[in-house]
Amino acid sequence: MVNAYKSMYEESKQHAEALKEALTEVQQLLKTATEQYGELETKHKESELAHEEIIAKKKNVSPVKEGIGNSK
């Protein structure tokens, strides 16, 4: 009977260790995904700002082009 308990203890210990390793792996994956999401979010914001700058420049250039076209 003692051997049965020892065997069950070892199995449960191995199972707990496997769960611990899986949890560590999931935590690392979450950390990596969070970092990647942050980088993507930053790039997206930079892209939006660049787009807004281009639109603003086009708005400023259009009246000048019209003025040049009308003066000819």
PAZAPA-4460 file (N, C-alpha, C; in steps of 0.05 Angstrom, whole numbers, plus 32768, in hexadecimal, padded with zeros to 4 digits):
% residues 72
    n_x    n_y    n_z   ca_x   ca_y   ca_z    c_x    c_y    c_z   seq   type   mol
   8011   7FE8   8000   8000   8000   8000   8012   8019   8000     1      M     A
   8027   8018   800E   803A   802F   800F   8045   8035   7FF3     2      V     A
   804B   801F   7FE6   8056   8022   7FCA   8041   802F   7FB8     3      N     A
   8028   8029   7FBC   8013   8035   7FAC   8011   8053   7FB1     4      A     A
   8013   805B   7FCA   8013   8077   7FD1   802C   8086   7FC6     5      Y     A
   8042   8078   7FC8   805B   8084   7FBD   8058   8088   7F9E     6      K     A
   804D   8074   7F91   8049   8076   7F74   8036   808D   7F6D     7      S     A
   8020   808F   7F7C   800D   80A4   7F77   801A   80BF   7F7D     8      M     A
   802A   80C1   7F91   8037   80DA   7F98   804A   80E2   7F82     9      Y     A
   805A   80CF   7F77   806C   80D5   7F62   805D   80DE   7F49    10      E     A
   8047   80D0   7F43   8038   80D8   7F2B   802C   80F4   7F2E    11      E     A
   8022   80FA   7F46   8017   8114   7F4B   802D   812A   7F4A    12      S     A
   8045   8123   7F54   805B   8135   7F54   8063   813B   7F37    13      K     A
   8064   8126   7F26   806B   812A   7F0A   8056   813B   7EFB    14      Q     A
   803D   8135   7F02   8027   8144   7EF6   8028   8162   7EFE    15      H     A
   802E   8167   7F17   8031   8183   7F21   8048   8191   7F13    16      A     A
   805E   8183   7F0F   8075   818E   7F01   806E   8194   7EE4    17      E     A
   8060   8182   7ED7   8058   8187   7EBB   8045   819F   7EB9    18      A     A
   8033   81A2   7ECC   8021   81B9   7ECD   8031   81D3   7ED2    19      L     A
   8044   81D2   7EE3   8055   81E9   7EE9   8064   81F2   7ED0    20      K     A
   8070   81DF   7EC2   807E   81E5   7EA9   806B   81F1   7E94    21      E     A
   8053   81E5   7E92   8040   81F0   7E7F   8038   820C   7E86    22      A     A
   8034   8211   7E9F   802D   822C   7EA8   8043   8240   7EA2    23      L     A
   805C   8238   7EA7   8072   824A   7EA0   8073   8250   7E82    24      T     A
   806E   823C   7E72   806E   823F   7E55   8058   8252   7E4D    25      E     A
   8040   824F   7E58   802A   8260   7E51   802F   827D   7E5A    26      V     A
   803C   8281   7E71   8042   829B   7E7A   8056   82A8   7E67    27      Q     A
   806A   8299   7E5E   807E   82A4   7E4B   8070   82AB   7E31    28      Q     A
   805E   829A   7E27   8050   82A0   7E0E   803F   82B9   7E11    29      L     A
   8032   82BC   7E28   8022   82D4   7E2D   8034   82ED   7E2D    30      L     A
   804B   82EB   7E3A   805D   8302   7E3B   8066   830A   7E1F    31      K     A
   806E   82F6   7E0F   8077   82FB   7DF4   8060   8308   7DE3    32      T     A
   8048   82FC   7DE6   8032   8307   7DD6   802B   8324   7DDF    33      A     A
   802D   8329   7DF8   8028   8344   7E02   803C   8358   7DF7    34      T     A
   8055   8350   7DF7   806A   8361   7DEC   8066   8366   7DCE    35      E     A
   805F   8351   7DC0   805B   8354   7DA3   8043   8366   7D9D    36      Q     A
   802E   8363   7DAD   8016   8374   7DAA   801D   8391   7DAF    37      Y     A
   802D   8396   7DC3   8036   83B1   7DC9   8045   83BD   7DB2    38      G     A
   8057   83AE   7DA6   8066   83B7   7D8F   8054   83BD   7D77    39      E     A
   8041   83AB   7D72   802E   83AF   7D5C   801D   83C8   7D61    40      L     A
   8014   83CB   7D79   8004   83E3   7D80   8014   83FD   7D7B    41      E     A
   802D   83FD   7D83   803E   8414   7D7F   8042   841A   7D61    42      T     A
   8047   8405   7D52   804A   8408   7D35   8031   8412   7D28    43      K     A
   801A   8408   7D31   8000   8411   7D27   7FFC   842F   7D2C    44      H     A
   8002   8437   7D45   7FFF   8454   7D4C   8011   8465   7D3B    45      K     A
   802A   845C   7D37   803D   846B   7D26   8032   846D   7D09    46      E     A
   8027   8457   7CFF   801C   8457   7CE4   8004   846A   7CE2    47      S     A
   7FF3   846A   7CF7   7FDC   847D   7CF7   7FE6   849A   7CF7    48      E     A
   7FFA   84A0   7D07   8004   84BB   7D08   8010   84C3   7CED    49      L     A
   801F   84B1   7CE1   802B   84B7   7CC7   8015   84BC   7CB2    50      A     A
   8000   84AC   7CB3   7FEA   84AF   7CA1   7FDC   84CB   7CA5    51      H     A
   7FD8   84D2   7CBE   7FCC   84EC   7CC4   7FDD   8503   7CBA    52      E     A
   7FF8   8500   7CBD   800A   8515   7CB3   8008   8517   7C95    53      E     A
   8007   8501   7C87   8005   8501   7C6A   7FEB   850F   7C61    54      I     A
   7FD5   8509   7C6E   7FBC   8515   7C68   7FBD   8533   7C6D    55      I     A
   7FC9   853B   7C83   7FCB   8558   7C89   7FDC   8566   7C74    56      A     A
   7FF2   855A   7C6C   8003   8566   7C57   7FF4   8568   7C3D    57      K     A
   7FE5   8554   7C36   7FD5   8555   7C1D   7FC1   856B   7C1E    58      K     A
   7FB4   856F   7C35   7FA1   8585   7C38   7FAF   85A0   7C35    59      K     A
   7FC7   85A2   7C3F   7FD6   85BC   7C3C   7FE0   85C0   7C1F    60      N     A
   7FE6   85AB   7C11   7FF0   85AD   7BF6   7FDA   85B3   7BE2    61      V     A
   7FC2   85A8   7BE6   7FAD   85AB   7BD3   7FA6   85C8   7BCD    62      S     A
   7FA2   85D9   7BE1   7F9C   85F5   7BDB   7FB3   8603   7BCC    63      P     A
   7FCB   85FB   7BD2   7FE2   8607   7BC3   7FE2   85FF   7BA6    64      V     A
   7FDC   85E6   7BA1   7FDB   85DC   7B85   7FC4   85EA   7B76    65      K     A
   7FAD   85EE   7B84   7F97   85FB   7B77   7F9E   8618   7B71    66      E     A
   7FAB   8625   7B83   7FB4   8640   7B7F   7FC7   8643   7B68    67      G     A
   7FD9   8630   7B65   7FEC   8630   7B4F   7FDD   862B   7B35    68      I     A
   7FCB   8618   7B36   7FBB   8612   7B1E   7FAA   8629   7B14    69      G     A
   7F9F   8638   7B27   7F8E   864F   7B20   7F9E   8667   7B16    70      N     A
   7FB7   8669   7B1E   7FC7   8680   7B17   7FD3   867E   7AFA    71      S     A
   7FD1   8666   7AEF   7FDC   8662   7AD4   7FCA   866C   7ABF    72      K     A
***
